[in-house]
Amino acid sequence: MKNYLRILSLFIIAACSDANKSEEAQNTNQELSKTKTVKKVNFNSEGVNLVGNLYYPTDFEEGKKYSALVVSGSWTTVKEQMAGLYAKKLANEGFITLAFDFRNFGESGGEPRFYESPALKKVDVQNAITFLAGLDAVDNSRIGAFGVCAGAMYTLMAASEDNRIKSVVTTASWLHDAEAVKLFYGGEEGVNAKVEAARNAKRKYAETGEVQYIPAISTEDESAAMYGPYDYYLNPERGAIEQWSNDKFAVMSWEDWLTTDPMPTAENINVPTLMIHSDGAVLPQYTKNYFERIATEEKELHWMQTELESPFHQFNYYDQDSEVEESVAKASAWFSSKM
């Protein structure tokens, strides 16, 4: 049992206004009439410049209003990974979609680099909504949010506070609470050690400006955020792309990650919500528990079939045709009927 939990924990870590339009939105509005292709955009989140890719439907028509979606991927990842994949495919279904780099990652600004904070990512999702709402081509009464893995956590946290998000879809959601992190990060002792290391790293950064890093993934260094032979993050044909940094995870992130509990936010979700998951993805019972607590009655739990045991099915949702296409089809139908 102990060995199983160790393996399981490693896989889980891997998973896993119209009136005042911003200058960024105005610039994008001007360019919208010139192209129907993906467009690089910039927008502000608490003073930090965020960079995103804005995808348009293949049959985009100037002067028409479209539903729009913010699309978020897993922890440590950048817009060119699973967020971009889903954003492109959902744009092909008729939505304007935005995949962006959260602060501290990718092309976006923010310091310290590679600092993973669910609370800050929640705010970035909300500011991405603000950006979309300022676009001429977007009907700001029809903006939704889609999240993969930990991106589902950030999305649900944002939707629990922001009534501009009219509908939510998650796939392979990564959701935990205080008990889950004890189970998967070495019990209370292991969690406390990581939290203490994070606090020490924060103090060092405050005093000297130096950031303490561990690898984002490694097959040799057991201290890595993701330790093991995880093909998605190691394979250049999948997630090991040049835009993603596989060698840096800020140690100070552990406190933010381990002390975040998204579970209570379900009681404040009052918009139509679809959750896509499987018995083979990460923490399936936690997705079920969250779903049961969602306040709205307009909710659906779509359970996909797999022969893979938990959590081995998780990575398939990132880029494999079967899981991605089924998720996109379900999400597209959901957003079209609920916004």
N, C-alpha and C positions, 0 to 999 in steps of 0.2 A: 504493500500500500504506500509506503514511504517513497519508494522509487517511482511509483506511478504518479504520485503527487508532484515529485520533482520534475518529471518529464512534462506533466500537464502544466506546471507553473511556467516552464520555459516556453512552451508554445503560447501560453496566454500573454506573456510579456511581448512575444513577437507580433501578436495580433494588433497582435493586436495592435427730404420732404418736398413734396412737389413744390411748395412755395419757395423754398430756398435750396435750389439744386446746387450741388457742389461743383467746383471747377472741373474736377475729374469727370463727373457725369456729363457736364456740358461738352467737354472735349470728346467724350465717347459718342454723345449724341451727334456731333458734327461728322464724325467718322463713320457712323452707322450707315449713312446714305451712300457711302463710297464702296462698301465691301459687304460680302455675305459670309466671309470666312471668320475663323477664330481671331480675336483681337486681344492684344496685350493691354491691360488697363492698370491704373493705379488708383488707390483710394486710401483714405485716412482712418486710422483706428487709434484713438487716444494719442494723437500726435505722431504716430508711427506710420510710415508709408508702407502699404501692403500692395503687392503685385499679384495680379491674377490673369487668367485667361478667360475671356468672355466668348462663349460659343453661341452661334445663331442657328436657327433652323435652316435646313437646306433650301427651303422655299420661302425664305424671309422676304417680306414685302414692306417697303418703306411706307410709313403712315399707319400701319396696323399695330394694334396693341397685343402683346403676348404675355402669357403666364411665364414666370421666371422662377428659377431654383438656385439656391446656394448649395454647393456640393462639397462635403468635407470627407477627408480620408483619415487613415489611422495615425496613431502617434508617431512622431518624428518624421513623417513623410512629407513630400512636397507635391505641388499641383500636377506634376507630370506623371505621378503614379496612379493609384486607384481613383483619386478624385477626378483627375483629368479624363480617365477612361469612361467613368460613369457620366461625367458632364457632357462629353462628346456624344455618347449614345443617347442620352436624354434630350439633347438638342436635336438630334435626328428624329425624335418623336414629336417635335413641335414646340419645345420650350426654349427660352433664352436661359442659358445656364452659366454659372460662374464657379470656377475652381480657382483657388488662390493659395498662396503661401501664407501661413499664419506668421505672426510676428516671431522673430528670432530664427526663422527657417527660410531656406531657399533664397529667392530674390528679394524678399521683403526685408524691411529694416527691423530694428529692435535689438536690444542687448539685455542680458548676455546671449550670445549665439547658442543655439541648440538647447535652449531652456524650455522644457516641457511644462506648461501650466494649463490645466483644464479650465481654470477660472478665466485666464486671459484669452484662451481660445474661444470660450463662450462669448466674450465681448467682441472678439473679431468677427464671429458669425453674425452678431447683431449689427455690426458696422458694415458688413457685406450686404445685409438687407437694406441698410440705408442707401448704399451705393446703387443697388438695383432699383430701388424705389425712385431714384432721381433720373432714370433713363427714360427718354421719350417713348421708346418702343415697349416699355414694360407697363403693364396694368398693375399698379401697386396694390390693388385689392386682390390680386392673385399671385402672391409670392409664397413659395414653399421652401422646404429645406430637406435635404437628403444627406444621410451620414452612413459611412462604412466603418465598422469596427469601433475604435475609440472616437472616430468622427461622429458616430451615433450618440455617444455620451455628450460631446460638446453641443451637438444639434438639439438634443432633448433639453439640456440645461438652458440653452438660449430660448427655445420655444416655450419653456415654462414661465418665462419672464416677459416675452415680447409678443404682443398680440398682433403684430404685423405679419408674423409667420402664420399663414392660413392653413397649412397642412404639413405633416411630417411623414417621411418614410425612412426607416432604418433597415440596414441589412448586415447580418453577422455582428450585431451590436456587442460591444465590450462594455459591460456594466458591472461594477463591483460595490461592495460596502466594506465596513471595518472588519467583519469576520472573514470575508473572502481574501483580503490582503494578508491577514494572519495565516490563512491556510496555504497561500501560494508564495509567500515571501519569507518562509522560515519561522512561522509562528510569531507570537508577540515579540520575542527576542530579536528575530530577524528584521521585523518591521521597524522596531525601535532603533536598531543599528543603522538602517538605511536613513531613517529620519534624522538621526543625530549626525550622520555623515553629511546630509544635505544642509543642516543648520550650520555645521562647521564650514562647509563650502560657501554658504551665503555670507558668513562673517568674513571669510578670507576675501571674497569678492568686494565686499563693502570697504574693507580696509586697504586692499592693495590693487583692486581691479582685475586680479587674476582669476580665471575661471578654471575650476578643476573638472577634467573630462575623463570619461571612460568610453570605450568603443560602443557604438550603437549596436553592432553585431560582431560576433567573433566565434570561430570554432575552436579557439585555443585559450582565450582569456575568459575565465569564469566570472570575472567582475563585470563583463559587458552587459549592457541593458538587455540584449538578446544574445544568449549563449547557446549555440547549437547549429547544426547543418540545415538551416532553413532556406530552401531553394529560392523562394520568392525574393528574399533580401540578398541572396548571394549570386543569383543568376542575372547577368546583364541583359538577357532576353526577357526578363520579367521585371523585378523591382530594383535590381542593382544598377540603376541608371546613373549617369554622370552628374545629374542635377542633385542627387541625394548624397548626403555625407554619411558613410558607413562607419566612420572612425570617431565620431564625437557625439556624446550624450552628456549634458551638464549634470554633474552629481547633485547639484542643488535641486534638480527636478524631483528627486525621490520624495521629498516632503509633500510637494504639491500633488504628485500622482497618488501617493499612498493614503493621504488624508482626505481626498475628494470622495464624497459619497453622493452619487447622482440619484440614488433610489427614491428619496423623498420628493424629488421634483415631479414624479409621475402624477402626484395629486394636484398639480397645477397645470397639467396638460389638458387644455379644453378645446383643442382643434382636432380634426380627423387625423388619426395616426395609424399607420400600417407598419408592422414590424415583421421582417423576414428573417428566418433563422432555421436552424436544424439541430437535431440531437448530436450531430458531429461537429458543430461549431463551438466556440468558447462559451463556457458557463451558460448552457441552455436554460437551466432553471432560473437564473437571474433575469434573463429576458422574459420568461414567463411571469416571474414575480413582478417585474416592472409593468408589464402589460396589464396584469390584473389590477394594479393600483392607478392606472391612467384614469383621469376623472371623466373624460368624455365617453359617451356611449358609441360614438362614431369611431370605432377602432376595430382592427383586424389583425390577427396573428397568422401569418402564412408560414406554415412549417414545411420545409423542403425535405425530401427523402434522400438518404444517403446510407451507404454501407460503411462509411468511415466513422470511426469512433471519435468522440470529443477529445481534443480539439482539432483533430487533423483536417477536418473539412473547412476550417476557418480560412485558410490561405486560398482556397478555390474561389471564394467570393471576391478576391482581389483582382483576378484577371482571367479566370478560366471561362470559356464560352458558355458552358451549360449554366453555371450559377449566375454569371453576369447577365446573360440574356433573359433568364427567367426573372431575375430581380428587376431588370429594366422594364420588362413587359408589365409586371405587377405594379411597379412604381408609376409608370406612365398612365396606366388605366386609373390608378388611385388619384393621382394629382388632377387628371382631366375631369374626373367626376366629383372631386371634393373641393375644388377651388373655383 
